[in-house]
Structure formats: structure tokens, C-alpha cells
């Protein structure tokens, strides 16, 4: 159903931090196609998946990231 909101909407940096996404157009795309779309779409969001698995989401993860959860974990462990 269109118009649902991701349960992470209130705390997501994509939504709440101006400039978190480099381009305003890309930010609007993420919001309309992931954050405020149907549950099927926001459940595809890599930020949603990462937060659900790890209880947080690092800044380098964007909604359409190609990284797997294992790759995200590896990056966290090696770079942070």
C-alpha cells in the first residue's frame, strides 16, 4: 500500500540530516521510493535491513547500497 512510512523514518539520517545525501534530488528519490513508499519498498532499503540486523546503521550505508550485510559488517570491523 502506497503511503506507508518506514518504522525508522523518525531517526533515519536520510530524512533528518540536510546534506546527508549529497544531492537534494537523490534525497527526494530515496524518501519517495524507500522511506515513504510501501512496506515492500522500505523493507528493501539497505539502511532498514542493516538497522534491523545490527540495531544501528553506519553513515556509509545508503538505501540502495549494493553492499551485503556481511560486507557492511566487514567494513565496520576494518575501518572503524
Sine and cosine of phi, psi and omega as CSV:
sin_phi,cos_phi,sin_psi,cos_psi,sin_omega,cos_omega
0.00,0.00,0.80,-0.60,0.02,-1.00
-0.92,0.39,0.58,-0.82,0.07,-1.00
0.99,-0.15,-0.05,1.00,0.10,-0.99
-0.95,0.32,0.34,-0.94,-0.01,-1.00
-0.84,-0.54,0.69,-0.73,0.03,-1.00
-0.84,0.54,0.64,-0.77,0.02,-1.00
-0.90,0.43,-0.28,0.96,0.04,-1.00
-1.00,-0.04,0.06,1.00,-0.11,-0.99
-0.79,0.62,-0.73,0.68,-0.08,-1.00
-0.91,0.42,-0.52,0.86,-0.07,-1.00
-0.96,-0.29,-0.02,1.00,-0.08,-1.00
-0.97,0.26,0.73,-0.68,-0.02,-1.00
-0.92,0.39,-0.47,0.88,0.05,-1.00
-0.85,0.53,-0.66,0.75,-0.03,-1.00
-0.98,0.18,-0.70,0.72,-0.27,-0.96
-0.99,-0.14,-0.23,0.97,-0.03,-1.00
-0.90,-0.44,0.96,-0.30,0.05,-1.00
-0.86,0.51,0.79,-0.62,0.01,-1.00
1.00,0.01,-0.06,1.00,0.05,-1.00
-0.87,0.50,-0.66,0.75,0.12,-0.99
-0.99,-0.14,0.78,-0.63,-0.14,-0.99
-0.82,0.58,-0.68,0.73,-0.07,-1.00
-0.96,-0.29,0.73,-0.69,0.05,-1.00
-0.88,0.47,-0.59,0.81,0.03,-1.00
-0.91,0.43,-0.64,0.77,0.02,-1.00
-0.94,0.34,-0.63,0.78,0.07,-1.00
-0.86,0.51,-0.73,0.69,0.03,-1.00
-0.88,0.48,-0.63,0.77,0.05,-1.00
-0.88,0.48,-0.74,0.67,0.01,-1.00
-0.86,0.51,-0.72,0.69,-0.04,-1.00
-0.88,0.47,-0.73,0.68,-0.06,-1.00
-0.97,0.24,-0.48,0.88,-0.07,-1.00
-0.99,-0.16,-0.22,0.98,0.04,-1.00
-0.80,-0.60,-0.88,0.47,-0.18,-0.98
-0.91,0.42,-0.65,0.76,-0.08,-1.00
-0.87,-0.49,0.47,0.88,0.04,-1.00
-0.98,-0.21,-0.28,-0.96,0.01,-1.00
-0.95,0.30,0.30,-0.96,0.01,-1.00
-0.84,0.54,-0.58,0.82,0.04,-1.00
-0.85,0.52,-0.59,0.81,-0.02,-1.00
-0.98,0.18,-0.74,0.68,-0.03,-1.00
-0.94,0.33,-0.37,0.93,0.08,-1.00
-0.96,0.28,-0.25,0.97,0.11,-0.99
-1.00,0.09,-0.22,0.98,-0.04,-1.00
-0.91,0.42,0.81,-0.59,-0.02,-1.00
-0.91,0.42,-0.52,0.85,0.06,-1.00
-0.91,0.41,-0.68,0.74,0.05,-1.00
-0.88,0.48,-0.74,0.67,-0.02,-1.00
-0.88,0.47,-0.68,0.74,-0.03,-1.00
-0.92,0.40,-0.70,0.71,0.01,-1.00
-0.90,0.43,-0.62,0.78,0.02,-1.00
-0.90,0.44,-0.62,0.79,-0.04,-1.00
-0.99,0.16,-0.61,0.79,-0.14,-0.99
-0.93,-0.36,-0.14,0.99,-0.06,-1.00
0.96,0.29,0.17,0.99,0.13,-0.99
-0.33,-0.94,0.21,-0.98,0.04,-1.00
-0.70,-0.72,0.86,-0.52,0.01,-1.00
-0.93,0.38,0.43,-0.91,-0.05,-1.00
-0.86,0.52,-0.50,0.87,-0.09,-1.00
-0.97,0.25,-0.13,0.99,-0.01,-1.00
-1.00,-0.04,0.84,-0.55,0.08,-1.00
-0.95,-0.32,0.29,-0.96,-0.07,-1.00
-0.80,0.59,-0.57,0.82,-0.05,-1.00
-0.96,-0.28,0.42,0.91,0.00,-1.00
-0.84,0.55,0.62,-0.79,0.05,-1.00
-1.00,0.03,-0.11,0.99,0.00,-1.00
-0.93,0.36,0.62,-0.78,0.12,-0.99
-0.99,0.16,0.23,-0.97,0.04,-1.00
-0.87,0.49,-0.64,0.77,0.04,-1.00
-0.89,0.47,-0.64,0.77,0.03,-1.00
-0.92,0.39,-0.60,0.80,0.05,-1.00
-0.90,0.44,-0.72,0.70,0.03,-1.00
-0.88,0.47,-0.71,0.71,0.04,-1.00
-0.85,0.53,-0.69,0.73,-0.01,-1.00
-0.90,0.43,-0.66,0.75,0.05,-1.00
-0.88,0.48,-0.71,0.70,-0.05,-1.00
-0.93,0.36,-0.54,0.84,-0.07,-1.00
-1.00,-0.05,-0.44,0.90,-0.11,-0.99
-0.95,-0.31,-0.21,0.98,-0.08,-1.00
-0.85,-0.53,0.00,0.00,0.00,0.00
